[in-house]
Amino acid sequence: MADNGVPNSETRPFIDLKKVSLIYGEEEEQTLAIDRLSMSIERGSFVAVVGPSGCGKSTLLKLVSGLITPSQGDVVIEGAKVTGPIQKVGMAFQNPLLMPWRTTLRNVVLPMEIVERSILRFRKHEAAHLEKARQLLASVGLNAFENKYPWQLSGGMQQRASLCRAIIHNPEILMLDEPFGALDSFTREELWQAMQDLWLKEKFTALLITHDLREAVFLADVIYVMSGRPGKIVSRREVNFPRRRHLELTSSPQFTDVVEELRQFIAGARSQQAA
C-alpha cells in the first residue's frame, strides 16, 4: 500500500471487474445477462472462463475490451476505468478470419497496418515487423508457409496464423473466444501447446473462453466458473501444475480430478438455472 492509501500497481489487479451487471433490451423486455460479476486478473497470468452455454462468457470479453459498457459496476484496467474500446487488446476467435487475398505473412502483420498506435511504427520499420512475423510463424511450425494463401492451409494452420496475428502488435491482453472449438481433438491439443509456448515467450495476459474443461485446465493458471444466465462467478480454481505443461499431464489422475471438480460446479450451475 502506498503512503497515500492508494494500492501500488504491484498489488492491484491488472484487470478488475467490480460487481458488473449487463442488461439487454428496452424497459419492457429487459434481460439480465450478467449479474454483479466480480473477478480479478493479474498481469501476465493465463485465465480461463468456463460455464454453461449462454451464461455470458463471450459477453465478458466484450466488457473487458470496452466494446460494450456495463449497466452497473466498473471494468478497471491498470487502475483506469474502461469507458470505450481499448487498443492494448489482441483477439482470436473460433473462425480464423484470414483475408483470402493476403499471404499468411501478410495476414499476420495486418494489425500493424490498421491499429492506430501501430501504423506509423509499421511504416517506419516494416522489415523488422515482417521479420518478427516470420519468427512467430516459425514458433508455431509455419515457417514454410509464409507465402501460402489461407485456402492452401489446413484449419489448424489457419488458426496458428490467427494466433500469430493476434499478438504481432504486442498486445498486453490476448482474448481468446473458443479459438480451438472447431478443430479436431488432435489438432486442438497441438494448438494448446503452441498457445502455451506463445504465452510463455511473449508474456501477455491471456483471457480464454472455452467449453472444453481439459483445455482450460491445461492452459490456465486460474479458472473462473460462471453460472447459467444471469451469469455470475460461482467458483475460482487455481491450477498449479508446473510449466511447461506436456500433453501427458492430461492423462494423470491429478489433472482428471481438477476437470471433474469443474464439471461438478457447472452441473450445479445448470441445475440452479433449470430450477
C-alpha positions as CSV (number, residue, x, y, z in Angstrom):
1,M,0.0,0.0,0.0
2,A,1.3,3.5,-0.9
3,D,1.6,6.2,1.8
4,N,-1.5,8.0,0.4
5,G,-3.6,4.8,0.9
6,V,-3.8,4.0,-2.9
7,P,-2.7,0.4,-3.7
8,N,0.6,0.2,-5.6
9,S,0.4,-1.0,-9.2
10,E,2.3,-4.1,-8.0
11,T,-0.5,-5.1,-5.6
12,R,-3.7,-4.1,-7.5
13,P,-5.1,-6.4,-10.2
14,F,-4.2,-5.7,-13.8
15,I,-7.8,-6.3,-14.8
16,D,-10.6,-5.8,-12.2
17,L,-14.3,-6.3,-12.7
18,K,-16.3,-4.8,-9.8
19,K,-19.9,-6.0,-9.4
20,V,-20.5,-5.7,-13.2
21,S,-24.1,-6.2,-14.4
22,L,-25.3,-6.1,-18.0
23,I,-28.9,-5.6,-19.0
24,Y,-30.1,-6.1,-22.6
25,G,-33.2,-4.7,-24.2
26,E,-35.8,-2.0,-23.5
27,E,-37.6,-1.4,-20.2
28,E,-40.5,-3.7,-21.0
29,E,-38.4,-6.6,-22.3
30,Q,-35.1,-6.4,-20.4
31,T,-32.8,-9.4,-20.0
32,L,-30.3,-9.5,-17.2
33,A,-27.3,-11.2,-18.9
34,I,-24.6,-10.7,-16.3
35,D,-25.4,-10.1,-12.6
36,R,-22.9,-8.4,-10.2
37,L,-19.9,-10.3,-11.6
38,S,-16.6,-9.6,-9.9
39,M,-13.2,-11.1,-10.9
40,S,-9.6,-10.0,-10.8
41,I,-6.8,-10.9,-13.2
42,E,-3.1,-10.4,-12.5
43,R,-0.7,-9.1,-15.2
44,G,0.9,-11.9,-17.2
45,S,-1.5,-14.6,-15.9
46,F,-3.4,-17.1,-18.1
47,V,-7.1,-17.1,-17.0
48,A,-9.9,-19.3,-18.4
49,V,-13.6,-18.8,-18.0
50,V,-16.0,-21.8,-18.3
51,G,-19.7,-22.3,-17.8
52,P,-23.0,-23.4,-19.4
53,S,-23.9,-22.2,-22.9
54,G,-25.5,-18.7,-22.9
55,C,-24.1,-17.7,-19.5
56,G,-22.3,-14.6,-20.8
57,K,-18.7,-15.8,-21.3
58,S,-18.3,-14.1,-24.7
59,T,-20.1,-11.0,-23.4
60,L,-17.4,-10.9,-20.7
61,L,-14.7,-10.4,-23.3
62,K,-16.7,-7.5,-24.8
63,L,-16.9,-5.9,-21.4
64,V,-13.2,-6.2,-20.7
65,S,-12.2,-4.9,-24.2
66,G,-14.6,-1.9,-23.9
67,L,-16.7,-3.0,-26.9
68,I,-19.8,-2.7,-24.6
69,T,-20.2,-0.9,-21.3
70,P,-21.8,-2.4,-18.2
71,S,-25.2,-1.3,-17.0
72,Q,-23.8,-1.3,-13.5
73,G,-20.4,-1.7,-11.9
74,D,-17.0,-0.9,-13.3
75,V,-14.3,-2.6,-15.5
76,V,-10.9,-1.3,-14.5
77,I,-7.6,-1.9,-16.3
78,E,-4.4,-0.7,-14.7
79,G,-6.4,1.4,-12.3
80,A,-8.3,3.2,-15.0
81,K,-12.0,2.7,-15.7
82,V,-12.8,1.4,-19.1
83,T,-15.2,3.7,-20.9
84,G,-14.7,2.6,-24.5
85,P,-12.7,0.3,-26.8
86,I,-9.1,-0.2,-25.7
87,Q,-6.2,-0.7,-28.0
88,K,-4.0,-2.9,-25.9
89,V,-6.0,-6.0,-26.8
90,G,-5.4,-8.8,-29.3
91,M,-8.3,-11.2,-30.2
92,A,-8.6,-14.7,-31.6
93,F,-11.9,-16.3,-32.5
94,Q,-13.2,-19.8,-33.4
95,N,-13.1,-18.7,-37.1
96,P,-9.6,-17.6,-38.0
97,L,-11.0,-14.8,-40.3
98,L,-7.9,-14.6,-42.5
99,M,-8.1,-12.4,-45.6
100,P,-8.1,-14.7,-48.6
101,W,-6.2,-12.3,-50.9
102,R,-3.3,-12.0,-48.4
103,T,-0.5,-14.4,-47.8
104,T,0.0,-16.0,-44.4
105,L,2.8,-13.5,-43.6
106,R,0.7,-10.5,-44.8
107,N,-2.3,-11.7,-42.8
108,V,-0.1,-11.9,-39.6
109,V,1.1,-8.3,-40.0
110,L,-2.4,-6.9,-40.8
111,P,-3.0,-5.4,-37.3
112,M,0.2,-3.4,-37.7
113,E,-1.3,-1.8,-40.8
114,I,-4.7,-0.9,-39.2
115,V,-4.3,-0.5,-35.4
116,E,-3.9,3.3,-34.9
117,R,-1.0,3.1,-32.4
118,S,1.0,0.7,-34.7
119,I,0.6,2.2,-38.2
120,L,3.5,4.7,-38.1
121,R,5.8,2.1,-36.4
122,F,5.0,-0.4,-39.2
123,R,5.6,2.1,-41.9
124,K,9.0,3.1,-40.4
125,H,10.2,-0.4,-39.6
126,E,8.3,-2.7,-41.9
127,A,11.2,-5.0,-42.5
128,A,11.7,-5.5,-38.7
129,H,8.0,-6.3,-38.2
130,L,7.9,-8.7,-41.1
131,E,10.9,-10.5,-39.5
132,K,9.0,-10.7,-36.2
133,A,6.0,-12.2,-38.1
134,R,8.3,-14.8,-39.6
135,Q,9.7,-15.6,-36.2
136,L,6.2,-16.0,-34.8
137,L,5.2,-18.2,-37.7
138,A,8.3,-20.3,-37.2
139,S,7.5,-20.7,-33.5
140,V,4.2,-22.4,-34.4
141,G,5.6,-24.5,-37.2
142,L,4.5,-22.4,-40.1
143,N,7.9,-21.1,-41.3
144,A,7.5,-22.9,-44.6
145,F,4.0,-21.5,-45.2
146,E,4.5,-17.7,-45.0
147,N,3.8,-17.2,-48.8
148,K,0.8,-19.5,-48.9
149,Y,-2.8,-18.2,-49.0
150,P,-5.4,-19.2,-46.5
151,W,-7.1,-21.7,-48.9
152,Q,-3.8,-23.5,-49.1
153,L,-3.7,-24.1,-45.3
154,S,-5.4,-26.6,-43.1
155,G,-7.8,-25.4,-40.4
156,G,-5.2,-25.9,-37.8
157,M,-2.6,-23.9,-39.8
158,Q,-5.1,-21.1,-40.3
159,Q,-5.7,-20.9,-36.5
160,R,-1.9,-20.9,-35.8
161,A,-1.6,-17.9,-38.2
162,S,-4.6,-16.3,-36.5
163,L,-2.8,-16.6,-33.1
164,C,0.3,-15.0,-34.5
165,R,-1.7,-12.2,-36.0
166,A,-3.4,-11.6,-32.6
167,I,-0.1,-10.9,-30.9
168,I,2.0,-9.3,-33.6
169,H,1.4,-5.8,-32.3
170,N,2.5,-6.8,-28.8
171,P,-0.9,-6.5,-27.0
172,E,-0.9,-6.5,-23.3
173,I,-4.1,-8.6,-23.2
174,L,-5.0,-11.5,-25.5
175,M,-8.6,-12.5,-25.6
176,L,-9.4,-16.0,-26.9
177,D,-13.0,-16.8,-27.7
178,E,-13.1,-20.5,-28.2
179,P,-10.3,-20.4,-30.7
180,F,-9.9,-24.2,-31.0
181,G,-13.5,-25.2,-30.8
182,A,-13.9,-26.0,-34.5
183,L,-10.8,-28.3,-34.7
184,D,-10.5,-32.0,-34.3
185,S,-9.1,-33.2,-31.0
186,F,-5.6,-34.0,-32.2
187,T,-5.2,-30.6,-33.8
188,R,-6.7,-28.9,-30.8
189,E,-4.2,-30.5,-28.5
190,E,-1.3,-29.4,-30.8
191,L,-2.5,-25.9,-30.6
192,W,-2.8,-26.0,-26.8
193,Q,1.0,-26.5,-26.8
194,A,1.5,-23.8,-29.4
195,M,-0.6,-21.3,-27.4
196,Q,1.2,-22.1,-24.2
197,D,4.6,-21.6,-25.9
198,L,3.5,-18.2,-27.4
199,W,2.3,-17.1,-23.9
200,L,5.5,-18.2,-22.2
201,K,7.5,-16.3,-24.8
202,E,5.5,-13.1,-25.2
203,K,4.3,-12.8,-21.6
204,F,0.9,-11.2,-22.4
205,T,-2.1,-11.5,-20.1
206,A,-4.5,-14.2,-21.6
207,L,-8.2,-14.5,-21.1
208,L,-9.7,-17.7,-22.6
209,I,-13.3,-18.5,-23.1
210,T,-13.9,-22.2,-23.6
211,H,-16.4,-25.1,-23.2
212,D,-13.5,-27.6,-23.1
213,L,-12.6,-28.2,-19.5
214,R,-9.5,-30.1,-20.4
215,E,-8.3,-27.1,-22.5
216,A,-8.9,-24.8,-19.5
217,V,-7.0,-26.9,-17.1
218,F,-4.1,-27.5,-19.5
219,L,-3.7,-23.8,-20.4
220,A,-4.8,-21.7,-17.4
221,D,-3.3,-20.6,-14.1
222,V,-6.7,-19.6,-12.8
223,I,-10.2,-20.8,-13.9
224,Y,-13.4,-19.0,-13.2
225,V,-16.7,-20.9,-13.4
226,M,-19.8,-19.0,-14.4
227,S,-23.4,-19.8,-13.5
228,G,-26.2,-20.0,-16.0
229,R,-27.9,-16.8,-17.0
230,P,-27.7,-14.3,-15.5
231,G,-24.0,-15.0,-15.4
232,K,-22.2,-14.9,-12.1
233,I,-18.9,-16.2,-10.9
234,V,-19.6,-19.3,-8.8
235,S,-16.1,-20.7,-8.4
236,R,-12.5,-19.7,-8.7
237,R,-10.0,-22.5,-9.2
238,E,-6.2,-22.1,-9.2
239,V,-4.3,-24.6,-11.4
240,N,-0.8,-25.2,-10.0
241,F,0.6,-27.7,-12.5
242,P,4.2,-26.6,-13.3
243,R,5.1,-25.1,-16.7
244,R,5.9,-26.0,-19.4
245,R,3.0,-28.5,-19.4
246,H,3.1,-31.5,-21.7
247,L,0.1,-33.5,-23.1
248,E,1.0,-36.5,-20.9
249,L,-0.3,-34.4,-18.0
250,T,-3.9,-34.7,-19.3
251,S,-3.8,-38.5,-18.5
252,S,-2.8,-38.0,-14.9
253,P,-5.2,-38.6,-12.0
254,Q,-4.4,-35.1,-10.7
255,F,-5.5,-33.5,-14.0
256,T,-8.6,-35.6,-14.2
257,D,-9.6,-34.7,-10.7
258,V,-9.5,-30.9,-11.5
259,V,-11.5,-31.5,-14.7
260,E,-14.1,-33.4,-12.7
261,E,-14.3,-30.8,-10.0
262,L,-15.1,-28.1,-12.6
263,R,-17.6,-30.4,-14.2
264,Q,-19.5,-30.7,-10.9
265,F,-19.5,-26.9,-10.5
266,I,-21.0,-26.5,-14.0
267,A,-23.6,-29.3,-13.4
268,G,-24.6,-27.5,-10.2
269,A,-24.9,-24.2,-12.1
270,R,-27.1,-25.9,-14.8
271,S,-29.4,-27.4,-12.2
272,Q,-29.8,-24.0,-10.5
273,Q,-30.7,-22.4,-13.8
274,A,-33.3,-25.1,-14.6
275,A,-34.8,-24.6,-11.1
